[in-house]
Amino acid sequence: MLLEHPLKKKRCYKTSAYRLVESGIQGCRFFFEDFFPIFESTQLNTMKKIIGLFLLGALVMTTNTGCKKKGCTDNTAANYNEAAKKDDGNCLYAPTITINGATEININVGTTYTDAGASATNKDGTAVTVTSVNEVDATTTGTYYVTYTASNANGTTTAKRKVNVIIGQDNWLVTWSLSSNCGATQFPLAGSPVISAGSSASALTIDNMFTLIGGTANASINGSTITIPQQSVDATVGQINFSGTGTMNSLGNTIVITYTYDNTAPLIGGQGTCTATYIKQ
């Protein structure tokens, strides 16, 4: 009796390991019992176990090498199959979004923001409609996003532009009015100072610093922070030595600076600290 090899039935083997081993053992049992009756029962059982293990090992090796799972192997596709070992040519793709301009930009608070938009295409290059949600509030400092969305039958794609609303040098270069508790003689700040750009993007000059005597102060800025290093203005009968630190608010319309001063003028001079508030006009 000829036995058909159980591993020749199919290229991609679907028979369970149990059934394959069982059929192999059954065939071996007929072979040994019909043609070699001299084997004892214990010897026959041992040989069946050995052959069964051999067939099981052959099944594992064959299924690992001869039966590759097919599917979409492109991890950018909507139907990407992580388990697939061979691409089946049926990958599906959601639209691709291209943001116009930079994906992250800075604008000064108080300016008008106009978004540059985005475009989207299918895999074949055909255009897809893009919708956007613009959360930018240019009146207040902060980090905002514009979100773009495009969809087709295979899925939805989103992309974002980051918009940082900041305080830049231009926010300082406007007209200001001043009020303070610094007094009229010891540290007599003028009510209408003139702030202009200094020698760099982080430098400012403050003209018309004091009433009657005028004077100029130099300052540096870092975002919303202003620093006035120690300096002096000649008051004819003495020196006004001063420094200060302060901040601009998130709307870009108010500056508060705390000054430390030493006025050496006799009779009207003195030392102390005071606070000045600058209001954008």
C-alpha positions as CSV (number, residue, x, y, z in Angstrom):
1,M,0.0,0.0,0.0
2,L,1.5,3.4,-1.1
3,L,1.0,6.3,1.4
4,E,0.6,9.8,0.0
5,H,3.0,12.3,1.7
6,P,0.7,14.5,3.9
7,L,2.9,17.6,3.1
8,K,2.3,17.4,-0.7
9,K,-1.4,18.3,-0.7
10,K,-1.2,22.2,-0.6
11,R,1.5,24.9,-0.9
12,C,0.2,26.9,1.9
13,Y,-0.7,24.3,4.5
14,K,-4.0,24.8,6.4
15,T,-4.1,21.3,8.0
16,S,-3.7,21.6,11.8
17,A,-0.6,20.2,13.4
18,Y,-2.8,17.7,15.3
19,R,-4.4,16.2,12.1
20,L,-1.1,16.1,10.2
21,V,0.7,14.3,13.0
22,E,-2.3,12.0,13.5
23,S,-2.5,11.1,9.8
24,G,1.3,10.4,9.8
25,I,1.1,8.2,12.8
26,Q,-1.9,6.4,11.5
27,G,-0.1,5.7,8.2
28,C,3.0,4.5,10.0
29,R,0.9,2.2,12.2
30,F,-0.6,0.5,9.1
31,F,2.8,0.2,7.6
32,F,4.5,-1.3,10.6
33,E,1.5,-3.6,11.5
34,D,1.0,-4.8,7.9
35,F,4.6,-5.3,6.9
36,F,6.6,-5.6,10.1
37,P,4.4,-7.6,12.5
38,I,7.6,-8.6,14.3
39,F,7.6,-5.3,16.2
40,E,6.3,-5.4,19.7
41,S,3.6,-3.1,20.9
42,T,6.0,-1.0,23.0
43,Q,8.5,-0.6,20.1
44,L,5.7,0.4,17.8
45,N,4.5,3.1,20.2
46,T,8.0,4.4,20.6
47,M,8.4,4.7,16.8
48,K,5.0,6.3,16.4
49,K,6.1,9.0,18.9
50,I,9.4,9.6,17.2
51,I,7.7,9.9,13.8
52,G,5.0,12.1,15.2
53,L,7.6,14.6,16.5
54,F,9.4,14.5,13.2
55,L,6.2,15.4,11.3
56,L,5.3,18.2,13.7
57,G,8.8,19.7,13.2
58,A,8.4,19.5,9.5
59,L,5.0,21.2,9.7
60,V,6.4,24.1,11.7
61,M,9.3,24.6,9.3
62,T,7.1,24.4,6.2
63,T,4.4,26.8,7.4
64,N,7.1,29.4,8.5
65,T,8.7,29.4,5.1
66,G,6.0,28.5,2.6
67,C,2.9,30.5,3.9
68,K,3.6,34.3,4.0
69,K,0.7,36.5,5.1
70,K,-0.2,39.0,2.5
71,G,-1.5,42.5,3.1
72,C,-0.5,46.2,2.9
73,T,3.1,46.6,4.1
74,D,3.3,50.4,3.7
75,N,3.1,51.9,7.1
76,T,1.9,55.2,5.7
77,A,-1.2,53.6,4.2
78,A,-4.6,53.7,5.9
79,N,-4.9,49.9,5.8
80,Y,-1.3,49.1,6.8
81,N,-1.1,45.5,8.2
82,E,1.7,45.1,10.7
83,A,1.4,41.3,10.4
84,A,1.8,41.2,6.6
85,K,5.0,39.9,5.2
86,K,4.2,40.3,1.5
87,D,2.5,43.3,-0.1
88,D,-0.7,42.5,-1.9
89,G,-0.7,45.7,-3.9
90,N,-4.0,47.0,-2.3
91,C,-2.7,49.8,0.0
92,L,-5.2,52.6,0.5
93,Y,-4.1,56.2,1.3
94,A,-5.8,59.1,3.1
95,P,-5.0,62.5,1.6
96,T,-1.6,64.3,2.0
97,I,-1.7,67.8,3.4
98,T,0.9,70.4,2.5
99,I,1.0,73.5,4.7
100,N,1.7,76.8,2.8
101,G,4.7,78.5,4.3
102,A,6.3,77.7,7.7
103,T,4.7,75.2,10.1
104,E,5.7,77.5,13.0
105,I,5.7,81.3,13.0
106,N,6.0,84.2,15.4
107,I,3.9,87.3,15.2
108,N,3.8,90.4,17.5
109,V,0.8,90.8,19.8
110,G,-1.7,93.3,18.5
111,T,-1.0,92.7,14.8
112,T,-3.4,91.2,12.4
113,Y,-2.9,87.5,11.6
114,T,-3.8,86.2,8.1
115,D,-3.2,82.4,7.7
116,A,-1.5,81.2,4.5
117,G,-3.7,78.1,4.4
118,A,-2.9,74.6,3.1
119,S,-3.6,72.2,0.2
120,A,-4.2,68.5,0.0
121,T,-4.0,65.8,-2.6
122,N,-4.9,62.1,-3.1
123,K,-2.2,59.5,-3.9
124,D,-2.9,60.0,-7.6
125,G,-2.4,63.8,-7.3
126,T,-6.0,64.9,-7.5
127,A,-7.0,67.8,-5.2
128,V,-8.9,67.3,-2.0
129,T,-10.8,70.1,-0.1
130,V,-9.1,71.3,3.0
131,T,-11.0,72.8,6.0
132,S,-9.3,74.7,8.7
133,V,-9.9,75.8,12.3
134,N,-8.0,78.9,13.2
135,E,-7.6,79.4,17.0
136,V,-5.1,82.3,16.8
137,D,-5.9,85.3,19.1
138,A,-3.4,87.9,18.0
139,T,-4.6,90.3,20.8
140,T,-3.0,88.2,23.6
141,T,0.4,86.5,23.9
142,G,0.4,82.7,23.8
143,T,0.8,79.7,21.6
144,Y,-2.0,78.9,19.2
145,Y,-2.7,76.4,16.4
146,V,-4.4,76.4,13.0
147,T,-5.6,72.9,12.3
148,Y,-6.2,71.6,8.7
149,T,-8.3,68.6,7.8
150,A,-8.8,66.7,4.6
151,S,-10.7,63.5,4.0
152,N,-11.4,60.9,1.3
153,A,-12.9,57.4,1.2
154,N,-9.8,55.9,2.8
155,G,-9.6,58.2,5.9
156,T,-8.9,61.6,7.3
157,T,-5.6,63.5,7.6
158,T,-4.9,66.5,9.9
159,A,-2.0,68.9,10.1
160,K,-1.2,71.9,12.3
161,R,0.6,75.2,12.1
162,K,1.9,76.6,15.3
163,V,1.5,80.3,15.8
164,N,3.4,82.0,18.7
165,V,2.0,85.4,19.6
166,I,4.9,87.2,21.2
167,I,6.0,90.6,22.4
168,G,8.6,91.9,20.0
169,Q,10.6,95.1,19.8
170,D,7.9,96.8,17.8
171,N,5.5,96.5,20.7
172,W,7.7,98.8,22.7
173,L,8.1,101.4,20.0
174,V,4.7,103.1,20.4
175,T,3.4,106.2,22.2
176,W,3.1,105.9,26.0
177,S,1.7,108.0,28.8
178,L,3.2,107.6,32.3
179,S,1.9,107.7,35.9
180,S,3.9,106.9,39.0
181,N,4.3,107.2,42.7
182,C,7.9,108.4,42.3
183,G,7.3,112.0,43.4
184,A,8.0,115.3,41.8
185,T,11.5,116.0,43.1
186,Q,13.4,112.8,44.2
187,F,12.7,110.8,41.0
188,P,10.7,113.1,38.7
189,L,9.7,110.9,35.8
190,A,8.2,112.7,32.8
191,G,4.6,112.0,31.9
192,S,5.3,111.5,28.1
193,P,8.5,109.5,27.6
194,V,9.6,108.6,24.1
195,I,10.8,105.0,23.6
196,S,12.7,104.2,20.5
197,A,14.9,101.3,19.1
198,G,18.4,101.0,20.3
199,S,21.5,99.6,18.6
200,S,20.1,96.1,18.4
201,A,16.7,94.2,18.3
202,S,17.0,93.8,22.1
203,A,17.9,97.4,22.9
204,L,15.8,100.5,23.6
205,T,16.4,104.1,24.5
206,I,14.0,106.1,26.7
207,D,14.1,109.9,25.9
208,N,12.5,112.6,27.9
209,M,13.1,110.5,31.0
210,F,12.6,113.3,33.6
211,T,10.6,116.5,33.9
212,L,12.6,119.7,33.5
213,I,16.0,118.1,32.9
214,G,14.9,115.5,30.2
215,G,17.7,112.9,30.0
216,T,18.0,109.5,28.3
217,A,17.9,106.0,29.7
218,N,19.2,102.9,28.0
219,A,17.3,99.6,28.4
220,S,17.4,96.0,27.2
221,I,14.4,93.8,26.4
222,N,13.8,90.1,26.4
223,G,10.3,89.3,25.3
224,S,8.0,91.0,27.8
225,T,10.8,91.9,30.2
226,I,12.6,95.2,30.3
227,T,15.8,95.8,32.2
228,I,17.3,99.3,32.9
229,P,20.9,98.8,34.1
230,Q,22.5,101.1,36.6
231,Q,23.1,104.6,35.0
232,S,23.1,108.3,35.7
233,V,21.5,111.5,34.4
234,D,23.1,114.8,35.3
235,A,20.7,117.0,37.2
236,T,23.0,120.1,37.2
237,V,23.0,120.3,41.0
238,G,23.5,116.6,41.4
239,Q,23.2,113.2,39.8
240,I,20.2,110.9,39.5
241,N,21.5,107.3,39.7
242,F,18.9,104.7,38.9
243,S,18.1,101.2,37.6
244,G,14.9,99.3,37.0
245,T,13.2,96.2,35.9
246,G,9.7,95.6,34.6
247,T,7.3,93.7,32.3
248,M,4.8,94.4,29.6
249,N,1.4,92.7,30.0
250,S,0.1,90.0,27.7
251,L,-2.0,92.5,25.7
252,G,1.0,94.6,24.9
253,N,-0.6,97.8,26.2
254,T,0.8,98.3,29.7
255,I,4.3,98.4,31.1
256,V,5.1,98.4,34.8
257,I,8.6,99.2,35.9
258,T,10.0,99.3,39.4
259,Y,12.9,101.8,39.8
260,T,15.6,102.0,42.4
261,Y,17.1,105.5,42.6
262,D,19.6,107.7,44.4
263,N,19.2,111.5,43.7
264,T,22.3,113.3,45.1
265,A,20.8,116.8,44.6
266,P,20.8,118.7,47.9
267,L,17.5,119.4,49.6
268,I,15.3,117.8,46.9
269,G,17.3,114.5,46.5
270,G,17.0,111.2,48.2
271,Q,17.0,107.4,47.8
272,G,14.2,104.9,47.4
273,T,12.1,102.7,45.1
274,C,9.0,103.6,43.2
275,T,6.7,102.1,40.5
276,A,5.9,103.7,37.1
277,T,3.1,102.5,34.9
278,Y,3.2,103.2,31.1
279,I,-0.1,103.0,29.2
280,K,-0.1,102.6,25.4
281,Q,-1.8,105.5,23.6
